[in-house]
Each structure stands twice: as C-alpha cells, then as structure tokens.
Amino acid sequence: MADAATPPEPDPTANLPRQEPSVCLRCGTPGPVGDDGFCDKCEKALEQACL
C-alpha cells in the first residue's frame, strides 16, 4: 500500500554540534574572528606591534 505511514524525514540540522559564538581572544568583542581567534582590528594591531 502506498498510503502506509512513512517515518518523517530526519532534520539534517538537528544533529549538528552547537557552535559557540565567535569572540575575539584579545578584546572579547563578539563577531567574526580569524583562524587565530582575533578580530580584524586586533589582528592588525598585533601585526603592527610585531614590526
């Protein structure tokens, strides 16, 4: 029978690990951070400090 109850489609986003919001490691500002964990502003400041 085609009318048989079929299990609902699994939600692909239901099992994804919850990602922590991105926070800069230097200034603590929430937002996008680079691979090193620093926002653009702090990353540029650290590069200048190394010169």
Secondary structure per residue as TSV (DSSP state, phi and psi in degrees):
chain	resnum	aa	ss	phi	psi
A	1	M	-	360.0	136.5
A	2	A	T	-82.3	-15.5
A	3	D	T	-88.3	7.7
A	4	A	S	-64.7	145.8
A	5	A	-	-68.0	126.7
A	6	T	-	-105.8	144.7
A	7	P	-	-63.7	146.5
A	8	P	-	-65.1	152.9
A	9	E	-	-63.5	133.7
A	10	P	-	-68.3	140.6
A	11	D	-	-75.8	116.1
A	12	P	T	-64.9	-21.5
A	13	T	T	-90.7	-6.7
A	14	A	T	-69.7	-31.9
A	15	N	T	-101.0	4.2
A	16	L	S	-70.6	139.8
A	17	P	-	-65.1	141.8
A	18	R	-	-72.6	125.9
A	19	Q	-	-89.1	135.5
A	20	E	-	-71.1	144.5
A	21	P	-	-63.4	141.2
A	22	S	-	-71.2	130.2
A	23	V	B	-135.0	133.2
A	24	C	-	-62.9	133.9
A	25	L	T	-72.5	-21.9
A	26	R	T	-91.2	-52.0
A	27	C	T	-104.8	-13.1
A	28	G	-	79.1	8.9
A	29	T	-	-74.6	126.9
A	30	P	B	-71.1	142.6
A	31	G	S	148.5	-172.9
A	32	P	-	-66.9	136.3
A	33	V	-	-127.9	158.0
A	34	G	-	-81.0	-174.5
A	35	D	T	-61.9	-26.9
A	36	D	T	-85.1	-7.6
A	37	G	S	94.2	9.4
A	38	F	-	-111.8	145.6
A	39	C	-	-71.4	169.3
A	40	D	H	-59.0	-42.4
A	41	K	H	-61.0	-48.1
A	42	C	H	-70.4	-35.5
A	43	E	H	-61.6	-43.0
A	44	K	H	-66.5	-39.0
A	45	A	H	-64.4	-39.7
A	46	L	H	-67.9	-38.2
A	47	E	H	-63.1	-41.6
A	48	Q	H	-65.7	-36.1
A	49	A	H	-67.6	-25.8
A	50	C	T	-83.8	-8.9
A	51	L	-	-80.0	360.0
